[in-house]
């Protein structure tokens, strides 16, 4: 095993794992198995109000059923434990203190509704609306003291003030060359007013401390990558920035991200309907572009020929006809 290559699957246990999650899990697993690297499982249960312990157990059971084992994580080796974000809060607090000591944070007193939309959305910036204006960044010490008497603030990361033509660039393993303006999305929340650490901070700290070298995830997170790169640099982890690859999502017939409204497409439901793991793996490989025709396969059958270059760069629309393949219709 080449321990210098390290990838991960990091699900949120707020619901059942569905086809879209399974696709990312499979591709992440294949990327590491093809590289003879280390595959890690991390449970992103930092949002205690939404996360449910029984869903963590179900996710791990579904992964095992699919034949997707992990080298590090719950139930395996744990050299970078704990592997549950809810047990890593001290590490996020330490990172926050380091950023604060460098003068890179400021309190924000904006409305609860705005803060919830920004800090609580873990799926990219598109769902956040307009970039944050930076209003609270310009408050005087007196103005901050006055607002603090009325409201507990969140903390925002102050993006570096650099010329707008100084683009932040990186090469995505699936989507290709990417470039973003240095202020893309505006200053962002790293700790909410209620004390909850943001997805952006937690995922950066975890990936750095767990020595992740390769991040493969859904392309709904592509536009949040510049924020994580900025945090890597601010926390003196610039040499540890991983390679990123963002896979297209599975969409419902209406063109929107696959969700409950498109029917119960959870792995648990498919299992109870009698779908075999080899059928599901073959289907995921087919809709991802790894094979040119559908056939039942074990995950291990795909390792030898796996490359990121084979993956489709466009989302796959899950129609009734496509789903019929899972049931042998």
VOBA-1610 file (N, C-alpha, C; in pm, whole numbers, padded with zeros to 5 digits, always signed):
BEGIN
Unk+00084-00121+00000Unk+00000+00000+00000Unk+00087+00125+00000Unk+00054+00221-00084Unk+00127+00348-00093Unk+00060+00447+00002Unk+00117+00463+00121Unk+00054+00550+00221Unk+00068+00698+00188Unk+00143+00731+00081Unk+00153+00872+00043Unk+00030+00920-00032Unk-00052+00829-00085Unk-00178+00865-00150Unk-00292+00834-00054Unk-00369+00936-00020Unk-00472+00920+00081Unk-00600+00991+00035Unk-00707+00915+00022Unk-00836+00972-00015Unk-00939+00942+00092Unk-01059+00999+00077Unk-01160+00980+00180Unk-01301+00991+00124Unk-01394+00930+00196Unk-01537+00952+00175Unk-01588+01008+00306Unk-01662+01118+00299Unk-01699+01190+00422Unk-01847+01225+00420Unk-01934+01127+00446Unk-02079+01150+00442Unk-02132+01222+00565Unk-02245+01288+00547Unk-02318+01350+00657Unk-02433+01259+00698Unk-02440+01215+00822Unk-02541+01117+00863Unk-02674+01180+00903Unk-02728+01262+00814Unk-02857+01326+00841Unk-02972+01252+00773Unk-02938+01153+00693Unk-03038+01074+00623Unk-02973+00951+00565Unk-03051+00870+00494Unk-02996+00749+00434Unk-02902+00783+00319Unk-02803+00701+00298Unk-02716+00716+00182Unk-02796+00681+00057Unk-02790+00767-00044Unk-02866+00744-00166Unk-02772+00721-00284Unk-02829+00707-00402Unk-02750+00674-00520Unk-02637+00775-00546Unk-02666+00902-00527Unk-02563+01004-00549Unk-02447+00989-00453Unk-02477+00964-00325Unk-02370+00941-00227Unk-02289+00817-00264Unk-02360+00710-00304Unk-02294+00586-00338Unk-02201+00603-00458Unk-02241+00687-00553Unk-02154+00714-00668Unk-02022+00775-00623Unk-02029+00876-00537Unk-01908+00943-00489Unk-01824+00846-00405Unk-01889+00766-00322Unk-01816+00668-00242Unk-01740+00571-00332Unk-01807+00520-00435Unk-01743+00426-00526Unk-01625+00489-00598Unk-01644+00608-00652Unk-01536+00672-00727Unk-01417+00705-00636Unk-01445+00752-00514Unk-01337+00783-00420Unk-01260+00656-00384Unk-01335+00548-00361Unk-01274+00420-00327Unk-01189+00368-00443Unk-01242+00376-00564Unk-01167+00329-00680Unk-01041+00410-00703Unk-01049+00541-00683Unk-00932+00624-00703Unk-00817+00580-00614Unk-00846+00549-00488Unk-00741+00506-00397Unk-00699+00361-00422Unk-00794+00274-00451Unk-00757+00135-00475Unk-00671+00123-00602Unk-00702+00200-00705Unk-00624+00198-00829Unk-00483+00252-00806Unk-00469+00345-00711Unk-00339+00404-00679Unk-00266+00327-00569Unk-00328+00218-00522Unk-00275+00142-00409Unk-00258+00230-00286Unk-00349+00328-00273Unk-00342+00423-00164Unk-00428+00384-00045Unk-00445+00479+00047Unk-00522+00459+00170Unk-00659+00523+00153Unk-00763+00446+00180Unk-00899+00498+00172Unk-00953+00513+00314Unk-01005+00631+00342Unk-01045+00669+00477Unk-01193+00703+00480Unk-01261+00666+00587Unk-01401+00703+00609Unk-01408+00800+00726Unk-01471+00915+00703Unk-01491+01015+00808Unk-01639+01051+00812Unk-01698+01056+00929Unk-01838+01089+00944Unk-01851+01236+00980Unk-01914+01314+00892Unk-01924+01459+00912Unk-02055+01492+00985Unk-02052+01465+01115Unk-02170+01485+01199Unk-02158+01607+01288Unk-02093+01711+01237Unk-02070+01830+01317Unk-02200+01902+01353Unk-02300+01891+01266Unk-02430+01952+01293Unk-02512+01853+01377Unk-02506+01869+01508Unk-02569+01773+01598Unk-02721+01774+01587Unk-02779+01886+01544Unk-02924+01894+01532Unk-02974+01810+01416Unk-02897+01797+01310Unk-02939+01723+01191Unk-02886+01581+01187Unk-02772+01557+01249Unk-02708+01426+01240Unk-02777+01326+01334Unk-02782+01201+01288Unk-02847+01095+01365Unk-02753+00976+01372Unk-02716+00935+01494Unk-02618+00826+01510Unk-02655+00699+01434Unk-02786+00666+01429Unk-02825+00543+01361Unk-02797+00551+01211Unk-02794+00673+01156Unk-02764+00687+01014Unk-02616+00663+00986Unk-02531+00696+01083Unk-02389+00663+01068Unk-02370+00513+01057Unk-02440+00439+01143Unk-02433+00293+01140Unk-02484+00240+01007Unk-02596+00297+00958Unk-02653+00253+00832Unk-02559+00279+00714Unk-02494+00396+00714Unk-02400+00430+00608Unk-02286+00328+00602Unk-02231+00294+00718Unk-02121+00198+00721Unk-02167+00060+00675Unk-02288+00023+00714Unk-02343-00106+00670Unk-02364-00107+00519Unk-02415+00004+00464Unk-02435+00012+00319Unk-02302+00004+00243Unk-02199+00071+00294Unk-02068+00066+00228Unk-02013-00076+00226Unk-02024-00144+00337Unk-01977-00283+00342Unk-02056-00370+00244Unk-02186-00349+00237Unk-02271-00426+00145Unk-02228-00404+00000Unk-02187-00282-00030Unk-02142-00249-00165Unk-02002-00301-00194Unk-01933-00349-00092Unk-01796-00397-00111Unk-01692-00288-00102Unk-01729-00175-00041Unk-01639-00060-00030Unk-01582-00056+00112Unk-01469-00119+00132Unk-01406-00122+00264Unk-01321+00003+00283Unk-01280+00030+00404Unk-01195+00145+00431Unk-01079+00102+00520Unk-00963+00166+00497Unk-00841+00133+00570Unk-00832+00205+00703Unk-00885+00328+00706Unk-00887+00408+00828Unk-01027+00461+00851Unk-01064+00468+00978Unk-01196+00518+01011Unk-01263+00429+01114Unk-01390+00454+01142Unk-01461+00374+01242Unk-01459+00225+01205Unk-01420+00143+01302Unk-01418-00001+01278Unk-01295-00049+01203Unk-01199+00039+01176Unk-01075+00003+01106Unk-00958+00066+01183Unk-00844+00080+01119Unk-00732+00147+01184Unk-00767+00293+01210Unk-00717+00346+01321Unk-00754+00483+01359Unk-00633+00567+01400Unk-00532+00579+01312Unk-00414+00659+01349Unk-00441+00809+01356Unk-00551+00854+01295Unk-00586+00996+01297Unk-00721+01018+01365Unk-00749+00935+01464Unk-00878+00943+01532Unk-00891+01074+01610Unk-01017+01113+01640Unk-01141+01044+01605Unk-01184+01074+01461Unk-01272+00990+01409Unk-01318+01002+01271Unk-01462+01052+01263Unk-01513+01101+01374Unk-01643+01167+01379Unk-01618+01315+01408Unk-01670+01404+01324Unk-01644+01546+01344Unk-01695+01596+01480Unk-01801+01537+01530Unk-01856+01580+01659Unk-01757+01559+01773Unk-01655+01476+01749Unk-01554+01449+01851Unk-01424+01524+01825Unk-01425+01616+01728Unk-01304+01687+01688Unk-01313+01838+01711Unk-01404+01880+01795Unk-01431+02023+01812Unk-01309+02100+01864Unk-01228+02037+01949Unk-01110+02106+02001Unk-01012+02140+01889Unk-01005+02055+01788Unk-00916+02081+01676Unk-00963+02201+01595Unk-01095+02216+01580Unk-01149+02331+01508Unk-01129+02459+01589Unk-01144+02448+01721Unk-01122+02564+01807Unk-00977+02611+01799Unk-00885+02515+01795Unk-00744+02551+01785Unk-00715+02623+01653Unk-00771+02572+01543Unk-00752+02638+01413Unk-00811+02778+01415Unk-00926+02793+01477Unk-00990+02925+01486Unk-00902+03021+01565Unk-00844+02973+01673Unk-00756+03059+01754Unk-00634+03103+01674Unk-00582+03013+01591Unk-00466+03049+01508Unk-00503+03156+01407Unk-00620+03143+01346Unk-00665+03245+01250Unk-00687+03379+01320Unk-00744+03372+01440Unk-00772+03495+01513Unk-00643+03565+01553Unk-00543+03486+01593Unk-00414+03543+01633Unk-00347+03615+01516Unk-00378+03571+01394Unk-00321+03634+01274Unk-00405+03751+01225Unk-00512+03783+01297Unk-00598+03895+01257Unk-00681+03866+01135Unk-00714+03738+01112Unk-00785+03699+00990Unk-00934+03677+01010Unk-00984+03703+01130Unk-01126+03686+01159Unk-01186+03816+01208Unk-01316+03830+01188Unk-01387+03945+01247Unk-01530+03905+01280Unk-01588+03968+01381Unk-01725+03934+01421Unk-01826+03990+01322Unk-01930+03914+01299Unk-02036+03956+01207Unk-02169+03952+01281Unk-02246+04060+01269Unk-02372+04073+01343Unk-02493+04071+01250Unk-02477+04014+01132Unk-02587+04011+01036Unk-02699+03920+01087Unk-02812+03924+01019Unk-02932+03856+01065Unk-02913+03705+01073Unk-02991+03644+01161Unk-02988+03499+01178Unk-03019+03426+01047Unk-03115+03475+00972Unk-03154+03410+00847Unk-03037+03408+00749Unk-02965+03519+00739Unk-02852+03524+00647Unk-02740+03430+00693Unk-02712+03431+00822Unk-02606+03346+00873Unk-02640+03199+00854Unk-02765+03162+00873Unk-02804+03022+00857Unk-02784+02978+00712Unk-02817+03065+00620Unk-02802+03031+00479Unk-02658+03015+00438Unk-02570+03094+00499Unk-02430+03091+00459Unk-02353+02981+00530Unk-02365+02973+00663Unk-02283+02879+00738Unk-02338+02738+00736Unk-02467+02725+00716Unk-02527+02593+00728Unk-02541+02519+00599Unk-02499+02578+00487Unk-02515+02511+00358Unk-02384+02447+00316Unk-02371+02314+00329Unk-02244+02250+00298Unk-02225+02215+00153Unk-02314+02260+00065Unk-02305+02214-00074Unk-02275+02329-00169Unk-02160+02392-00149Unk-02117+02493-00244Unk-02179+02629-00219Unk-02135+02726-00298Unk-02174+02864-00276Unk-02301+02903-00349Unk-02342+02826-00448Unk-02457+02865-00529Unk-02583+02882-00445Unk-02593+02806-00336Unk-02713+02813-00252Unk-02710+02930-00155Unk-02601+03005-00154Unk-02589+03111-00055Unk-02648+03245-00101Unk-02673+03261-00228Unk-02720+03389-00276Unk-02602+03480-00308Unk-02624+03610-00298Unk-02520+03708-00331Unk-02401+03697-00236Unk-02279+03725-00284Unk-02162+03722-00196Unk-02179+03819-00080Unk-02121+03784+00033Unk-02130+03871+00150Unk-02063+04004+00120Unk-02126+04112+00158Unk-02081+04247+00123Unk-01959+04293+00202Unk-01930+04229+00314Unk-01819+04272+00398Unk-01857+04386+00491Unk-01987+04407+00510Unk-02032+04521+00592Unk-01972+04520+00732Unk-01974+04406+00799Unk-01925+04400+00936Unk-01772+04410+00945Unk-01705+04383+00835Unk-01559+04395+00832Unk-01517+04540+00852Unk-01605+04634+00815Unk-01571+04775+00819Unk-01621+04845+00945Unk-01680+04772+01037Unk-01730+04833+01160Unk-01615+04881+01247Unk-01637+04991+01317Unk-01537+05039+01411Unk-01546+04961+01541Unk-01447+04976+01627Unk-01448+04908+01756Unk-01570+04946+01837Unk-01607+05074+01830Unk-01725+05122+01904Unk-01852+05060+01847Unk-01863+05054+01716Unk-01982+04995+01653Unk-01995+04847+01687Unk-01882+04777+01691Unk-01887+04636+01726Unk-01934+04616+01870Unk-01883+04699+01959Unk-01922+04688+02100Unk-02071+04713+02116Unk-02124+04810+02042Unk-02267+04842+02050Unk-02350+04725+01997Unk-02312+04668+01886Unk-02388+04557+01829Unk-02376+04431+01914Unk-02262+04413+01977Unk-02242+04296+02061Unk-02334+04294+02180Unk-02379+04410+02223Unk-02474+04416+02334Unk-02611+04363+02295Unk-02638+04362+02165Unk-02770+04319+02118Unk-02768+04179+02056Unk-02650+04134+02011Unk-02647+04007+01938Unk-02511+03940+01950Unk-02513+03810+01971Unk-02390+03732+01968Unk-02345+03718+01822Unk-02220+03752+01792Unk-02178+03749+01652Unk-02131+03612+01607Unk-02134+03591+01476Unk-02061+03481+01415Unk-01919+03532+01388Unk-01832+03446+01340Unk-01698+03487+01301Unk-01679+03459+01153Unk-01626+03558+01084Unk-01599+03543+00941Unk-01450+03547+00914Unk-01410+03471+00813Unk-01273+03473+00764Unk-01258+03587+00665Unk-01162+03674+00689Unk-01140+03789+00603Unk-01051+03748+00485Unk-01109+03742+00367Unk-01031+03705+00250Unk-00921+03808+00224Unk-00805+03763+00179Unk-00695+03856+00153Unk-00736+03963+00053Unk-00691+04084+00078Unk-00721+04194-00014Unk-00611+04200-00119Unk-00639+04138-00232Unk-00543+04133-00343Unk-00615+04181-00468Unk-00540+04222-00571Unk-00605+04266-00695Unk-00698+04161-00752Unk-00810+04204-00805Unk-00910+04111-00858Unk-00859+04030-00977Unk-00754+04080-01042Unk-00701+04004-01156Unk-00599+03898-01111Unk-00575+03890-00981Unk-00485+03787-00926Unk-00570+03665-00894Unk-00598+03586-00995Unk-00692+03477-00983Unk-00639+03360-00900Unk-00730+03292-00835Unk-00696+03169-00764Unk-00723+03054-00860Unk-00620+02980-00894Unk-00632+02876-00997Unk-00593+02739-00942Unk-00659+02637-00992Unk-00619+02501-00963Unk-00669+02410-01074Unk-00606+02295-01085Unk-00642+02197-01187Unk-00729+02090-01124Unk-00854+02080-01170Unk-00944+01979-01117Unk-00927+01851-01198Unk-00924+01738-01127Unk-00898+01610-01192Unk-01007+01565-01287Unk-01127+01621-01275Unk-01238+01587-01363Unk-01283+01707-01444Unk-01302+01820-01376Unk-01357+01940-01441Unk-01252+02022-01516Unk-01123+01989-01497Unk-01019+02061-01569Unk-00974+02188-01499Unk-00913+02279-01575Unk-00857+02401-01519Unk-00967+02491-01462Unk-00944+02542-01342Unk-01041+02627-01273Unk-00973+02757-01232Unk-01048+02866-01240Unk-00997+02992-01189Unk-01110+03073-01127Unk-01080+03135-01015Unk-01177+03212-00938Unk-01115+03345-00899Unk-01198+03447-00888Unk-01150+03575-00837Unk-01112+03557-00691Unk-01015+03633-00640Unk-00968+03613-00502Unk-01077+03638-00398Unk-01177+03717-00433Unk-01284+03746-00338Unk-01410+03668-00366Unk-01399+03557-00438Unk-01515+03479-00478Unk-01601+03440-00358Unk-01728+03480-00360Unk-01821+03446-00252Unk-01817+03539-00134Unk-01714+03623-00125Unk-01703+03715-00013Unk-01649+03647+00112Unk-01623+03729+00215Unk-01578+03676+00344Unk-01680+03574+00395Unk-01634+03464+00450Unk-01727+03356+00484Unk-01721+03320+00631Unk-01830+03264+00680Unk-01843+03227+00820Unk-01761+03103+00850Unk-01684+03108+00959Unk-01610+02990+01006Unk-01666+02940+01140Unk-01739+03026+01210Unk-01812+02981+01329Unk-01941+03059+01339Unk-02053+02987+01349Unk-02182+03052+01358Unk-02201+03117+01494Unk-02303+03200+01503Unk-02334+03267+01629Unk-02370+03169+01739Unk-02423+03052+01702Unk-02459+02952+01802Unk-02340+02864+01841Unk-02222+02893+01789Unk-02101+02822+01825Unk-02064+02708+01733Unk-02149+02677+01635Unk-02120+02566+01544Unk-02015+02607+01440Unk-01914+02522+01424Unk-01810+02549+01325Unk-01863+02520+01186Unk-01816+02595+01089Unk-01866+02582+00953Unk-01806+02462+00883Unk-01876+02418+00780Unk-01826+02310+00694Unk-01688+02345+00640Unk-01670+02468+00591Unk-01544+02506+00527Unk-01426+02489+00621Unk-01441+02533+00746Unk-01333+02521+00843Unk-01309+02375+00879Unk-01417+02304+00914Unk-01402+02166+00962Unk-01340+02076+00857Unk-01386+02086+00734Unk-01335+01996+00630Unk-01189+02026+00599Unk-01149+02152+00605Unk-01010+02187+00580Unk-00920+02133+00691Unk-00960+02154+00815Unk-00882+02104+00928Unk-00871+01952+00923Unk-00982+01886+00899Unk-00980+01739+00896Unk-00893+01685+00783Unk-00910+01739+00664Unk-00832+01689+00551Unk-00682+01713+00572Unk-00648+01828+00632Unk-00507+01857+00657Unk-00449+01763+00763Unk-00518+01749+00875Unk-00466+01668+00985Unk-00470+01519+00954Unk-00561+01478+00868Unk-00567+01338+00827Unk-00480+01311+00705Unk-00406+01414+00662Unk-00307+01404+00554Unk-00368+01356+00422Unk-00488+01407+00393Unk-00556+01371+00269Unk-00483+01435+00150Unk-00451+01354+00052Unk-00382+01404-00067Unk-00475+01418-00187Unk-00587+01345-00186Unk-00678+01343-00300Unk-00822+01356-00250Unk-00889+01461-00294Unk-01030+01482-00258Unk-01114+01463-00383Unk-01198+01360-00382Unk-01294+01338-00490Unk-01433+01353-00428Unk-01512+01443-00481Unk-01645+01471-00425Unk-01736+01523-00535Unk-01861+01555-00500Unk-01956+01603-00598Unk-01923+01743-00646Unk-01963+01773-00771Unk-01928+01904-00826Unk-02012+02017-00771Unk-02107+01987-00682Unk-02175+02095-00611Unk-02081+02163-00512Unk-01966+02104-00486Unk-01868+02162-00394Unk-01750+02227-00466Unk-01755+02228-00598Unk-01644+02284-00674Unk-01617+02429-00638Unk-01725+02510-00628Unk-01702+02653-00604Unk-01669+02687-00460Unk-01672+02589-00371Unk-01627+02615-00234Unk-01479+02582-00217Unk-01419+02518-00317Unk-01279+02480-00309Unk-01186+02600-00287Unk-01205+02715-00354Unk-01117+02829-00328Unk-01115+02871-00181Unk-01228+02860-00112Unk-01232+02896+00030Unk-01142+02803+00110Unk-01147+02675+00078Unk-01065+02580+00152Unk-00917+02600+00121Unk-00885+02633-00003Unk-00747+02663-00038Unk-00697+02784+00041Unk-00783+02886+00054Unk-00745+03005+00132Unk-00720+02968+00278Unk-00802+02879+00332Unk-00783+02837+00471Unk-00655+02754+00487Unk-00627+02667+00393Unk-00501+02592+00397Unk-00383+02688+00407Unk-00384+02789+00325Unk-00273+02884+00324Unk-00267+02964+00453Unk-00382+03009+00501Unk-00385+03091+00623Unk-00340+03013+00745Unk-00362+02880+00744Unk-00324+02796+00857Unk-00186+02733+00838Unk-00110+02786+00743Unk+00027+02740+00715Unk+00033+02596+00668Unk-00071+02553+00599Unk-00076+02418+00543Unk-00072+02424+00390Unk-00016+02531+00336Unk-00018+02550+00191Unk+00045+02437+00114Unk+00146+02369+00172Unk+00212+02259+00102Unk+00130+02131+00108Unk+00021+02132+00186Unk-00062+02012+00201Unk-00192+02019+00121Unk-00210+02123+00041Unk-00333+02134-00035Unk-00349+02011-00124Unk-00461+01939-00111Unk-00478+01815-00188Unk-00511+01842-00335Unk-00505+01738-00414Unk-00557+01743-00549Unk-00708+01727-00541Unk-00782+01805-00619Unk-00927+01800-00615Unk-00982+01742-00745Unk-01089+01665-00731Unk-01162+01613-00847Unk-01310+01617-00812Unk-01390+01686-00894Unk-01532+01704-00865Unk-01617+01633-00970Unk-01687+01529-00925Unk-01766+01446-01016Unk-01905+01504-01036Unk-01960+01497-01157Unk-02096+01546-01183Unk-02198+01472-01097Unk-02306+01542-01064Unk-02411+01485-00980Unk-02505+01396-01059Unk-02582+01318-00988Unk-02697+01251-01046Unk-02818+01343-01030Unk-02894+01362-01135Unk-03009+01452-01134Unk-03138+01375-01154Unk-03246+01430-01100Unk-03377+01374-01126Unk-03423+01410-01266Unk-03536+01352-01308Unk-03588+01378-01443Unk-03623+01524-01464Unk-03645+01598-01353Unk-03677+01741-01364Unk-03552+01827-01373Unk-03435+01764-01376Unk-03310+01838-01392Unk-03252+01892-01262Unk-03316+01861-01149Unk-03264+01908-01021Unk-03190+01794-00951Unk-03110+01831-00854Unk-03032+01733-00780Unk-03122+01624-00723Unk-03076+01500-00735Unk-03152+01385-00688Unk-03188+01402-00541Unk-03317+01386-00508Unk-03365+01407-00372Unk-03485+01318-00347Unk-03537+01326-00224Unk-03651+01243-00183Unk-03771+01260-00276Unk-03788+01380-00330Unk-03905+01404-00415Unk-03902+01318-00541Unk-03786+01263-00573Unk-03774+01177-00691Unk-03800+01030-00656Unk-03844+01005-00533Unk-03868+00868-00489Unk-03760+00824-00394Unk-03784+00714-00324Unk-03685+00665-00229Unk-03578+00587-00304Unk-03467+00653-00328Unk-03355+00592-00399Unk-03238+00569-00304Unk-03271+00547-00177Unk-03167+00518-00079Unk-03113+00378-00101Unk-02990+00356-00059Unk-02931+00223-00071Unk-03009+00125+00014Unk-03054+00169+00132Unk-03132+00081+00219Unk-03260+00034+00151Unk-03328+00125+00081Unk-03452+00090+00011Unk-03424-00005-00104Unk-03321+00023-00181Unk-03286-00064-00294Unk-03250-00203-00246Unk-03180-00211-00134Unk-03146-00341-00076Unk-03272-00418-00038Unk-03365-00346+00027Unk-03488-00413+00070Unk-03574-00456-00048Unk-03557-00389-00164Unk-03629-00426-00285Unk-03565-00543-00358Unk-03453-00591-00306Unk-03388-00707-00366Unk-03280-00677-00467Unk-03244-00548-00482Unk-03134-00515-00574Unk-03004-00569-00517Unk-02925-00634-00601Unk-02799-00693-00558Unk-02687-00589-00560Unk-02587-00603-00473Unk-02477-00506-00473Unk-02403-00501-00605Unk-02386-00616-00671Unk-02317-00616-00801Unk-02398-00542-00907Unk-02530-00550-00897Unk-02615-00476-00991Unk-02599-00326-00970Unk-02598-00285-00845Unk-02587-00143-00815Unk-02450-00088-00852Unk-02344-00165-00823Unk-02209-00122-00860Unk-02197-00109-01012Unk-02248-00206-01084Unk-02243-00200-01230Unk-02320-00081-01283Unk-02435-00052-01223Unk-02517+00062-01265Unk-02443+00193-01240Unk-02382+00207-01122Unk-02307+00328-01090Unk-02188+00346-01184Unk-02121+00236-01215Unk-02008+00244-01308Unk-02054+00288-01446Unk-02170+00237-01488Unk-02224+00271-01620Unk-02264+00418-01628Unk-02338+00469-01529Unk-02384+00608-01536Unk-02268+00706-01513Unk-02157+00657-01456Unk-02042+00744-01433Unk-01949+00750-01553Unk-01963+00655-01646Unk-01878+00652-01765Unk-01763+00554-01757Unk-01757+00475-01651Unk-01646+00381-01636Unk-01659+00261-01729Unk-01782+00222-01764Unk-01805+00113-01858Unk-01906+00162-01961Unk-01901+00107-02082Unk-01986+00160-02190Unk-02119+00088-02203Unk-02140-00018-02123Unk-02272-00082-02121Unk-02294-00138-01981Unk-02418-00146-01943Unk-02449-00192-01808Unk-02428-00342-01794Unk-02361-00380-01686Unk-02350-00521-01649Unk-02318-00527-01500Unk-02367-00629-01431Unk-02337-00644-01288Unk-02187-00667-01268Unk-02131-00595-01169Unk-01988-00606-01140Unk-01965-00587-00991Unk-01859-00647-00941Unk-01812-00616-00807Unk-01725-00491-00816Unk-01719-00415-00708Unk-01637-00293-00709Unk-01493-00326-00744Unk-01443-00438-00695Unk-01304-00476-00720Unk-01276-00502-00868Unk-01381-00535-00946Unk-01364-00559-01089Unk-01325-00433-01165Unk-01350-00318-01106Unk-01329-00191-01175Unk-01193-00127-01146Unk-01119-00183-01053Unk-00996-00118-01007Unk-00892-00109-01118Unk-00866-00217-01185Unk-00753-00224-01280Unk-00762-00121-01391Unk-00884-00092-01438Unk-00901-00002-01552Unk-00947+00138-01512Unk-00948+00169-01383Unk-01003+00298-01339Unk-00907+00413-01368Unk-00961+00518-01430Unk-00892+00647-01444Unk-00997+00757-01436Unk-00956+00873-01387Unk-01048+00986-01382Unk-01089+01030-01522Unk-01002+01008-01619Unk-01029+01052-01756Unk-01152+00984-01815Unk-01189+00868-01765Unk-01305+00797-01817Unk-01437+00858-01772Unk-01436+00933-01665Unk-01561+00979-01604Unk-01631+01083-01690Unk-01764+01072-01697Unk-01843+01173-01766Unk-01824+01308-01698Unk-01823+01415-01778Unk-01810+01548-01722Unk-01944+01620-01713Unk-02050+01549-01752Unk-02184+01606-01743Unk-02268+01523-01645Unk-02365+01586-01577Unk-02449+01510-01484Unk-02533+01406-01556Unk-02568+01300-01486Unk-02652+01195-01542Unk-02794+01213-01490Unk-02890+01215-01581Unk-03031+01230-01543Unk-03090+01091-01520Unk-03136+01070-01397Unk-03189+00940-01358Unk-03336+00931-01398Unk-03362+00867-01508Unk-03499+00849-01557Unk-03553+00714-01509Unk-03683+00694-01529Unk-03743+00566-01498Unk-03680+00453-01576Unk-03644+00481-01701Unk-03580+00379-01784Unk-03444+00340-01727Unk-03370+00440-01680Unk-03239+00412-01621Unk-03254+00329-01494Unk-03353+00364-01412Unk-03374+00289-01288Unk-03420+00146-01313Unk-03488+00126-01426Unk-03537-00008-01456Unk-03423-00109-01468Unk-03302-00062-01503Unk-03187-00150-01513Unk-03155-00214-01379Unk-03183-00140-01270Unk-03153-00192-01137Unk-03244-00309-01101Unk-03361-00311-01160Unk-03459-00414-01125Unk-03472-00522-01233Unk-03384-00516-01334Unk-03385-00616-01438Unk-03502-00606-01531Unk-03559-00484-01544Unk-03676-00465-01632Unk-03631-00425-01774
//
